[in-house]
């Protein structure tokens, strides 16, 4: 499904089964250090150099340890070691939910978003360059289709590519299928202006293949630093094969926020895809579908002809 460069590295085998005793029972003094989404996502410090993390498990979701194994084998990107990873079914009989569990290495350091305000400008630039180099290494892992890490249909929970929680029915292998997926909601619009805009936008769609392995949630909060160096990139649950331009477009969009200095520095060190950025900008405006945004999209289309 994908091709990679080669690199030899020692691997730690993850046990895809729960430990004999649940970590919160084995370590009753564990401290909850993070919780989100009505406590469905939790991280506990077990007090032994390890973390216990639990979150909802998406249907067809992959094991992060499999992503880690591949990435560590072909890049120098630092990723925390995962010791145990397993999935359980919990809840009432009429409302069962799948829960994803991990026991993983606790990386010593702080998240970059917390450290950033206190760093010297030279250090900031050096960290941004180091980060961009890691993104470039990840992009060398190439896939033949746009899909989940293990080759399944792409859910795209962050709505990076698709709109209105669209879920692809199968891996996407060509630009025409990708266009249909990206515009599935708009194609049903009764607006003649939107339909005409889509006809004019289609030739602007950038070449998207080969797909590349993409973290899909890269930001300063998912970068761990120590002694002014990146020591880990975390939270790989959404990593998948996306269009070659997707990571650039996503980070570029964030970099326009004056508070996101890190993203601005990173995007300046990445391979640029200006045509893809303009294409997604117009498509997003049409998706918003307010009269003002539709008029803006039409003006952008006219200026491109």
Residue pairs with C-beta under 8 A, 6 or more apart in sequence:
1 143
1 144
1 145
1 147
1 151
2 141
2 142
2 143
2 144
2 213
2 241
3 141
3 142
4 70
4 73
4 74
4 140
4 141
4 142
5 74
5 140
6 74
7 73
7 74
7 75
7 76
8 73
9 72
9 73
11 69
11 72
11 73
12 81
12 82
12 83
14 63
14 65
14 68
14 69
14 82
14 83
14 84
14 85
15 83
15 84
15 85
16 63
16 65
16 84
16 85
16 86
17 84
17 86
18 84
18 86
18 88
18 101
19 26
19 84
19 103
23 30
23 44
23 46
23 50
23 52
23 103
24 30
24 44
24 52
27 46
27 47
27 48
29 47
30 44
30 45
30 46
30 47
30 52
31 44
31 45
31 47
32 42
32 43
32 44
32 45
33 43
33 44
33 45
33 51
34 41
34 42
34 43
35 41
35 42
35 43
37 56
40 55
40 56
41 54
41 55
41 56
42 53
42 54
42 55
43 51
43 52
43 53
44 51
44 52
44 53
45 51
45 106
46 52
46 103
46 106
49 105
49 106
50 83
50 103
50 104
50 105
50 106
51 102
51 103
51 104
51 105
51 106
52 101
52 102
52 103
53 101
53 102
53 103
53 104
54 99
54 100
54 101
54 102
55 99
55 100
55 237
56 97
56 98
56 99
56 100
57 87
57 98
57 99
57 100
58 98
58 155
58 157
59 98
60 148
60 152
60 153
60 155
61 87
61 98
61 100
61 237
62 148
62 149
62 150
62 237
63 85
64 82
64 85
64 102
64 236
64 237
65 82
65 85
65 102
66 149
66 150
67 149
67 236
67 239
68 79
68 81
68 82
68 236
70 141
70 213
71 77
71 79
71 138
71 141
71 213
71 236
71 239
72 79
74 137
74 140
74 141
75 134
75 137
75 138
75 140
75 141
76 134
76 137
77 134
77 137
77 138
77 233
78 230
78 231
78 232
78 233
79 232
79 233
79 234
79 236
80 104
80 105
80 106
80 107
80 232
80 234
81 104
81 105
82 102
82 103
82 104
82 105
83 103
83 104
83 105
84 101
84 102
84 103
85 100
85 101
85 102
85 103
86 101
87 98
87 99
87 100
87 101
88 98
88 99
88 101
89 96
89 97
89 98
89 99
90 96
90 97
90 98
90 99
91 97
100 237
107 224
107 226
107 231
107 232
107 234
108 226
108 231
109 224
109 225
109 226
109 231
109 232
110 224
110 225
110 226
111 220
111 221
111 222
111 223
111 224
111 225
112 127
112 220
112 221
112 223
112 224
112 225
112 230
112 262
113 219
113 220
113 221
113 223
113 262
115 225
116 124
116 220
116 261
116 262
119 127
119 228
123 228
124 261
124 262
124 265
125 265
126 228
127 225
127 228
127 229
127 230
127 262
128 262
128 265
128 266
128 268
128 269
129 269
130 229
130 230
131 223
131 230
131 262
131 266
132 266
132 269
132 270
133 269
134 230
134 233
135 215
135 218
135 247
135 266
135 270
136 270
136 271
138 212
138 213
138 214
138 215
139 212
139 213
139 214
139 244
139 247
139 271
140 212
141 212
141 213
142 210
142 211
142 212
142 213
143 210
143 211
143 212
143 213
143 241
144 173
144 209
144 210
144 211
145 151
145 171
145 172
145 173
145 211
145 241
146 154
146 161
146 168
146 171
146 172
146 173
146 178
146 208
146 209
146 211
146 240
146 241
146 242
146 243
147 153
147 154
147 168
147 171
147 172
147 211
147 240
147 241
148 154
148 155
148 240
148 241
149 213
149 239
149 240
149 241
151 171
152 171
153 167
153 168
153 169
153 170
153 171
154 161
154 167
154 168
154 171
154 172
154 240
154 241
154 242
155 167
155 168
156 162
156 166
156 167
156 168
157 165
157 238
158 216
158 217
158 238
159 165
160 216
160 242
160 246
160 250
161 178
161 181
161 182
161 242
161 243
161 246
162 168
162 181
162 182
162 184
163 182
163 184
163 185
163 186
163 287
164 185
166 181
166 184
166 185
168 181
172 178
172 181
173 209
174 209
175 205
175 207
175 208
175 209
178 205
178 208
178 243
179 202
179 205
180 187
182 283
183 198
183 283
185 287
186 194
186 198
186 286
186 287
187 198
189 195
189 289
191 289
191 294
193 294
193 298
194 286
194 289
194 294
197 282
197 286
197 294
197 297
197 298
197 301
198 286
200 301
200 305
201 279
201 282
201 283
201 286
201 301
204 275
204 278
204 279
204 282
204 301
204 304
205 279
206 243
206 245
206 273
206 275
206 276
206 279
207 244
208 243
208 244
208 245
209 243
209 244
210 244
211 241
211 242
211 243
211 244
212 241
212 242
212 243
212 244
212 247
213 239
213 240
213 241
214 239
214 240
214 241
214 242
214 246
214 247
215 222
215 233
215 236
215 238
215 239
215 247
216 238
216 239
216 240
216 242
216 247
216 250
217 235
217 238
218 233
218 247
218 250
218 251
219 254
219 263
220 260
220 262
220 263
222 233
222 234
222 235
223 230
223 232
223 233
223 234
224 230
224 231
224 232
224 233
224 234
225 231
243 276
244 273
245 273
245 276
245 277
246 276
247 270
248 267
248 270
248 271
248 272
248 273
248 276
248 277
249 273
249 276
249 277
249 280
251 263
251 266
251 267
251 270
252 267
252 277
253 277
253 280
254 260
254 263
255 263
255 264
255 266
255 267
257 263
278 300
278 304
281 300
282 297
282 300
282 301
285 293
285 294
285 296
285 297
285 300
286 293
286 294
286 297
